[in-house]
Amino acid sequence: MTGEADGVKESLHDKKHEARSIKKKKRRKALLIILGLIMIWGMINLCITLIFSGMIPHRYVSAQEGREIMLSNTEYYDNMTQNDFDFRMRKSGATKDEYLEASRESVSDYSFFEKWYLNSRLARMALHIKLKGYDLPELEEIVFIRADLEMESGASGYTHGTQIYLNGELVTIYALMDIIPGFSEYMDKLLYHELFHCLTRSNPQFRADMYSLIHFTVTDTEYELPPCVLERYISNPDVEHHNSYATFVIGGEPIDCYTAYITTKSYAEAQSGFMSNDATALVPVDGTDIYYTSEQASNFDEVFGTNTGYVTDPEECMADNFAYAMLYGMKGNDGKGYPNPEIIQGIIDNLKQ
């Protein structure tokens, strides 16, 4: 009996050992498969990046060159308001010199890892554009500058001409998390959005065509902001011109207006970033010292559409719509389309001409 019991025990022990061995082999096999898939994904990403990243002309600059380029935008800085400086420096009575020095100090170097990540996203964008048969307007070289954007209320990015300033910390986070499927969708949207600004600067006709999709007409007249607007005006580096208008119905009357980005309070009253109390001002093109709010225009949503809530200016509205068209096509983010599909269709049709 004892011998039989020992034999049973040995048999059970052998079976357990064999089962553990099989489990280890399965785990090892699964791990190898995962590692293999990661390597394949890495090789595909490498090939796409090397082949397509140069199709969107761009370069990355050092902190030193970035500071020089940033400070060369003198016309923009000369036209900034006291409201700009106060909100951006988070204090009343801030000066232009203080703002410029803080802006200069905000610029830093891209790491190799960050540049590789951005190149991989740009390459995928270029490949997507090619596969869809889109023909982008001629584009001047884009210069990428890394900054903290704290003075832009922590924005993700902005532009001057064909200079794209990206929030450095944001780029680092997305680069580190890129292995998660779908995680970089926001970065792609941001890059498409900023790319649109570069395209409209490089191509006035493209800008006019895009604005017309939301009922804005681009003119040869640069409208002068009236005193009541200047008092609350916030400069937007993405908006170089106030020379387009749309017809808004205000108090039952059609009034041709352009848009301006303002705050509803002074910094002394708000004690916060400008994005926490911003508004879109509708300013009559006839030069009257008055502005209307978006709520006063009964057809505001009809003019801008409701695909995006970023409706401070036709430039920003269309940059978002452009990003949606590039990322999601006519299906939209959730596969259910858009409230105003004609805007997206108009963008696609323009790029396929």
C-alpha angles and dihedrals in degrees: 000000000000092000092050091049091050089050092052091049091050090048092050090046091051091049092049090048090049091048091050090048091051091049091050091050091049092049090047091049092048090049091050090049091051092047090047092051090049090051092048091048089049093050092048090048090048093051094046091048095049094046104039110025092086093057089083101056109232147133138193120235132209121252090257095052090040091057091049092050092046094052091047090073089089097150091059094049093045090057096049118116134228086252088058094053095044095051095041094048092038094232139088117255095024116166135226091241091055090050094048092049092049090047091051092051092050093068120095141164125278113235120233088250092054093048091050091050093050090046089054092052093046090049092053090048091051092047091049092050090050095047091049092051094239119158110207118207117257110290130203118222113289117225116208116209124185117222138151094239091208090140090055090062090266094301119177094233148334140185144228112193103313093337112113117200114197130192101254097208091050092052090050093051094048092045091054093047097042092108089071108091112249094006094116095054091102091051090051090051090049093050093048090048093052091041088059091058090053091049094052091049091051095043120039092183092053088051092051092047092050094047091050089063088070096040098262121138119209114218138185090246122097104210117224116229112240121233094257090058097041090058091065101022122135116197115230113202089206090062111067098167142040095199105113129081142184132196113256125188107230121173088350092303126109110238126180107229140170122209131248130185113236143163121239091220139030118254090253088060099038103038089193142082118300093246091067093065106022129137143178114249119205106212121193113240091223091079097249112160094242140087135198130217125239089250090061093059110081092198098044094117091044090056100045099026121222103258088109136019091217096101104141090115137359088248093061094040093053093043088061092045090049090052091050092049092051096044103037108014117205093327095070129214095298097034092252099101125231139298086241107029092166090074093055091044090051091054092049092047090051092052092048097051 
